[in-house]
């Protein structure tokens, strides 16, 4: 990964009416980096992309491309290309002409155009599709043409606005791998927008978690997962039990009525904190050996593991285990020091991380709603 | 399945009856009258006499063509702006476009005449402003103005309805790929709005070529269009056969023009209202 900054966003803010969509965003995008904006819908991700592409101007702040402020440059003069959520292929042109569109704007010779189109079709596995009508293509094929069309003009930065949202799950997984490969092979910066955390974690070099127009955390997927900065990030990335706790001393946290060894330090004595424990990091032991004791209230088979909701002192935990425990069984719980992650209190404290109202179905419904907008 | 098709047939029956009575049957009459003489015997004399009206016919087609092009030039940008406006602005603009159509064609043309007359309102304004007075009525320009004024809504509406359907995302995609404003217009908007151009062209060109009232009121006795000649055959000369023959030829010529037009706009346009 190159360390050179290609695009720098400086204090970008944008309002639509009274609604603050982006609030003082500053961020460096590096060369050859796969960077993902991740957040729930309505957190300002697409607005960010549109400002980088030039379809929107920020109310304040600067977009700096290789040291030059391009904030007022129209989109057609930027070395940045976009893959749109609904692809936006030209319906009156065939596959060849769609891919050639950007090349013709550069007045390239027909011979070079034809060679480039061929090359791009090979890249996206659509050899021989030159003369096909856009309407005759499947969603996945249209997606590939959109990628080929954007990459044909050799962009320095490719912006991808939820490009896989319209594809079914299987195709989506394949395209994730393929996009990642293309990005590695061509060595260009990909700026990817998604609300799907799995997608963000598996594809990105850097993840930018956003909520309510603000950057919550920037980091590698592993950092974001293991060291979430606040309750919002912990909850949004994967499943988390987020508990109120107190730091008694360095490496010593108290929660759920017990004192645990942990790896975190640097907090004030008796500082109130949020404790994150991932469902897969909880060890189940016989009741008499447990540091804390809980009661299983539900148990769902998920294939590779069981997903249990466990009541511990009236707080509902999610625990994943490969062993089966029946509902209303008492279990002992042990937590290794490296499974405990301590976070400072934030505005999101107390809003997430309790599974008392959890149900698979609700999770599912909200997913569908998100995809629709 | 069969029930369904029977139902479809039943639903379309009223229009089929209407079309048969008021379109097919009259057309047959036109063809019949153009091929017989006053006594009812078969003759090609009337069709052959077309040569005498060649100049008038070409003149009509030319004026209709010029009026249609002017309508297109005015309506195209307007329709584009309308389609890109907010819903409220769109409604208001649509209303303004439709407003003149609520008035009778004859009244509209008559008021144009009053405006354009040598002693009319425009010339009074000119002399009040110490500008030279102009002779405007009874000229080709006046007739073309009348056609444009009366038929321009029929150009705006189909253009607007096609352009409103163009996804603005396509414009952004084109800009993203390096297309300047003019390139976006030429390579995206124009090709996607061709069906609208084709149907607007038809809806303005056909009534313009065959009009008689506009040319009579605004062109005066100085020159007539083919519509005037046809009207005269039926109304005063009582020569139904010649009138029918001229109508038939005009129809063929218009169809020919439309066929040429459709070649330019591509064969498979959908969404357009073509004859």
Boltz contact constraints between the chains, C-beta under 6 A:
constraints:
  - contact:
      token1: [A, 55]
      token2: [B, 172]
      max_distance: 6.0
  - contact:
      token1: [A, 75]
      token2: [B, 175]
      max_distance: 6.0
  - contact:
      token1: [A, 75]
      token2: [B, 176]
      max_distance: 6.0
  - contact:
      token1: [A, 76]
      token2: [B, 175]
      max_distance: 6.0
  - contact:
      token1: [A, 76]
      token2: [B, 178]
      max_distance: 6.0
  - contact:
      token1: [A, 76]
      token2: [B, 179]
      max_distance: 6.0
  - contact:
      token1: [A, 76]
      token2: [B, 180]
      max_distance: 6.0
  - contact:
      token1: [A, 81]
      token2: [B, 176]
      max_distance: 6.0
  - contact:
      token1: [A, 82]
      token2: [B, 176]
      max_distance: 6.0
  - contact:
      token1: [A, 84]
      token2: [B, 169]
      max_distance: 6.0
  - contact:
      token1: [A, 88]
      token2: [B, 169]
      max_distance: 6.0
  - contact:
      token1: [A, 88]
      token2: [B, 170]
      max_distance: 6.0
  - contact:
      token1: [A, 88]
      token2: [B, 173]
      max_distance: 6.0
  - contact:
      token1: [A, 92]
      token2: [B, 191]
      max_distance: 6.0
  - contact:
      token1: [A, 92]
      token2: [B, 192]
      max_distance: 6.0
  - contact:
      token1: [A, 101]
      token2: [B, 177]
      max_distance: 6.0
  - contact:
      token1: [A, 102]
      token2: [B, 177]
      max_distance: 6.0
  - contact:
      token1: [A, 102]
      token2: [B, 178]
      max_distance: 6.0
  - contact:
      token1: [A, 105]
      token2: [B, 178]
      max_distance: 6.0
  - contact:
      token1: [A, 105]
      token2: [B, 179]
      max_distance: 6.0
